[in-house]
Amino acid sequence: MRRINISVDTDRVTKSFMNKSDLVSYIKNHNDFKDIHPFIHLSMADKIWDLNVGKSVNYFNYTFSIQSKARVGNQLVI
């Protein structure tokens, strides 16, 4: 699981993603990234997912940074 800070201008949102495919889906469905080629979505997700905690990367005026990484094991989903 990754907690990712997504910043644009002065606004910051923190989203949690269980796996990389959740992140790819988020990017594909985001209004500002819908018109981008699907290969770019996957490339963005790969780079964001592999960031170390405290590091950031910029795409199209958005800054993505890792707040935390956590191993999820034996999680109960109701």
Secondary structure, 3 states (H helix, E strand, C coil): CEEEEEEECCEEEEEEECCHHHHHHHHHHCHHHCCCCHHHHHHHHHHHHCCCCCCEEEECCEEEEEEEECCCCCCCCC
